Amino acid sequence: MDSKVAELLLGFNALNPAQRNEFTLVINRYIEGDLITKDRIVRESRRDFGITKVDLGPTAQVCRYCGK
């Protein structure tokens, strides 16, 4: 199984039943939708949910992108 698929499956399993139903409905709308519908779903999924700051450091690991 691809690592992204496995990660998605773990996230899906962490949802409660109402969230699973919502996820399933959105995925089905995306799969069956036209380009405008797909674009709208993607844009909606990227909207700000009140997160204003993400603190990423310091960590005990080295960044795989910049090496710091």
Buried (B, 14 or more C-beta within 10 A) or exposed (E): EEEEEEEEEEEEEEEEEEEEEEBEEBEEEBEEBEEEEBEBBEEEEEEEEEEEEEEEEEEEEEEEEEEE
